[in-house]
Amino acid sequence: MTEKVFVDTNILVYAHDTDSGSKYIKARQCIAELWDTGTGYLSTQVLQEFYVNVTRKIKKPLNPSEARAIVRDFSLWVRSFLTPATVVRGSEISETWRISFWDGLIVAAAQQDGASELLSEDLGHGQVIAGVRIRNPLRP
């Protein structure tokens, strides 16, 4: 069985931020591999955060139509939707593991999708949160 890999917003943003140096290269390689294997997953929350970040917060923002096209492409990676139960689970994860609610919601979505791994720069590399292993693919 192929492992399901959930992608956090920061990895997706780095894969589209040409000014992020080696992080850009590593993130693009990760995303390309996930496309090739069909194992990439993400949530609507990640798509929302991605859109805001790449159109407003990076050094060379993407124009809105280009960002929308990327969101459309990555919508194929959204396998399930956030529900009130996902929000409750995210709050429980946030409280139990003492992480932000938004990170807890991403972990809850990964768990909901049955992902074994979450690619993220924000959470502790190697840590297991709610049964989901965290991996930072940008580490040197």
N, C-alpha and C positions, 0 to 999 in steps of 0.2 A: 504494500500500500504506500502511496506517495504521501509524504507529509504536507500538511497545509501550512502555509507561511503567511502570517498576517503582517501588513506593513503599516508602520506608524507614519504620521504626517511628515516628520522631519526627513525621513529617508526619501519619500516621494518628492519633497521640495528640493532637496539636494540634487536629485536626479534631473532636475530642470533648472537649476541655478548654475549657470556657466561660470560664475565668479567664485564658486566654492572650492576651487582647486581639486585636491585629491579626494575630497568628499564627493564632489561631482562625479569623478571617474568611478569610484567605488560604488556609489549609489546607482549609477547607470548600469554597471555590471550586474548588480544584484537584481535590479528591475528587469533587465534583459533576460537573465536566467529564469526568473519567475514567469515571464511571458513564454519563454521557450518550453518550460516544463508544465505550464498551466496550473501552477501551485500557489499563485499569488491571490491573496484575499485582502480586502479592506472594507471600511464602513463608510456610510454617508457622512459621518462626522469627519473622517479623514479627508474626504473629497471637499467638504466645506472649508476646513482649515487650510487645505492645499490651495484652493482658489484665492482665499484672502491673502495668504502669504506670498504667492507668486505674482499677484497683481498689485500688491501694496507694500510688501515688507522686504523684498530682496533688492539688491543694489540696482539690477537692471530688470525691472518688472516686466512680465509678459503682458501683452495687450489682452483685454478681457475675452475677445473672441478666440484667441489662441488658447487661453487657459480653459475656456469652456470646451473646446475640442478635446483637450487632454482629459478633462473630467468625463466627457462622453466615452472616450476610449477606456478609461479605467472603471467606468460603471460596470463593465463586464466582471470585475473582481468583487463586486458587492453581491454576496450570495444570500445574505439574510439582512433583515432590516432591524433597526433599533426599535425596541418596543418599551412600554412602561416597565416590563420585567427586566429588560436590559439596563434601564436607568437605575432600578433598585439594586440590581446585582453590581453595577458599577459603583454605586455609593457604598455597598458592603465591602467591595474590594478596596476602595479608597480608604475606608476606615480601618480595615484589618491590616493592610500592608502599609498604611500611612503614606499614601501617594496622593497626588491631586485627584480631584473628582474626574477631570477630563482624561487623565491617564487611566484611572480606574474604569472609565467607560470604554476606552479602547481595549483594555484587557478583557472586559466583559464581552465585548463584541467578538474578540478573538476566541474566547472560550465558547461563546454561543455558536461560532462557526466550526468548532472542533479543531482549531489550529493548535499545532504542537509548539509553534515558535512565533515570536513577535520580534520583528526587526525594528529596533528603536535606539536612538542615541540618548534618549532622556532617562531611561530606566537602567538599573544595574545589570551590566553584562553578566550572564551566567545565572542570574537570579531566576527562581521559578515563582511566579505569582499566579495563584489560582490554577495551578496545573499547566501554565503556559511558560515555556522557557524564553527568557529574554536574550537576544543576541544583538550586539552592536556591530554591524558589518563595516563600520567606518574606523574601527580601532586600528592602530598601526600594527 
